[in-house]
Amino acid sequence: MNQGPPSLHRSRWRFCLFTLLYLYQGVVAGFGLTALANHFAASGASTAEVGRHLALVGLPWVLQPLLWGPVIDRGTPHRMGPRRAWLVLALLGAQASLAGLLLLGAQAGLTAISLVLALHSLAASLADTATDRMIAGSVPTDELGRTSAATRAGFVIGSAAGSAVFAWILAAHGFSVAAGALLGLTTPLALAALLVREDPGDALLALRWRHPERRSPGRRASEALAFAQKLLAAFRRRDAALLLAMCFSIDLGLALFQVPFAVALVQVHGWDAESLSRLQALLALLGGTLGAAGIGAAVDRIGPGRALRLLLLACAAAFAAAGALIAAGLEAAAGPVILGLASVVPALLYVALQPAVLLASRAGGASATQFQIYMAAMNLGDVTGAALAGPLAAILASTLVAFGVAGLFLACTRVAPGAESGRPAK
């Protein structure tokens, strides 16, 4: 029986495409946010410099809903599909940006690299917006948990591979070879967007938009105002505002602890950058594959709200345990355990968080923008935490930071969606 070309109408193709697209994001993140950051930390870059790099690369993701949400929500007709057309265009720009790393040369400084990677983030954030809108529009509610687990697994496998592989390449062969390898590894993953259509009848590849409707400037302004009012109304609700604050707080707390702790392991406790990157990669891999699969199934069974609250409690306990180990003077000896507590449990949290946010975003007609505002709040928390990590580390002991993050997760538990939120329909 001929079921037509690969499209989002079939579950297996949805899983394949979305997993590969998040795998792409993970490979670049492993290179730019872990291996490269550790490489420059080992070369003498300060916590503030590393934090500035992470903040600059993350800035386009903070602006994502303002830049791209309305573009994707408009759904302008295209022969390749209204979202897939933007996805392909964005990935083309992203790969062009990665090719620009090759022009920097072997002696490139961290600031120049950060700027080029920020350009990549600008294009990749458009691709991510299109991907998330395709997920919101095509995945049934009772499949959201497993889809979230698949995308999370794709991202962490990519980031783990990127962290470990590029840490070795940077140490053994330098920046130019690592940049070339990054471009070579990501190009086949980006091509996956060409193979799976939104609808079976969409064109495989087309250059022109499908007869866009001409609108007067007055009508465009009126539509933009109505869209903004609808969006504002969505976030006036108490539960939406609290979920937005929670998204910001989660990544803020993680960055405040993780950035200075990783730098301290290299510069104070004598870890080499390659070993640290390998350990971070292994921990991410454990949490994002086996752990994510189990959490994804649980989310589909008990609902995202209940799973999210349980994982927030687990994160609070993990950071409290990390703070206790540091207070006991075991920061160097128990470094791998502390890294595991601070990375594996939060990685599992995202598997429940994404479905909860998707369900909260489906109300109204601006789902892509609403979802990306929640995601931007997380990215803003990450950027803010990375920027503040250096100054905070200079005045507060890491023990206090860990206990503070534990308290932040406890507070998030109080404002998270209720246990009944997002329960799959029977």
Beta strands, then each sheet from edge to edge (+ up, - down):
end
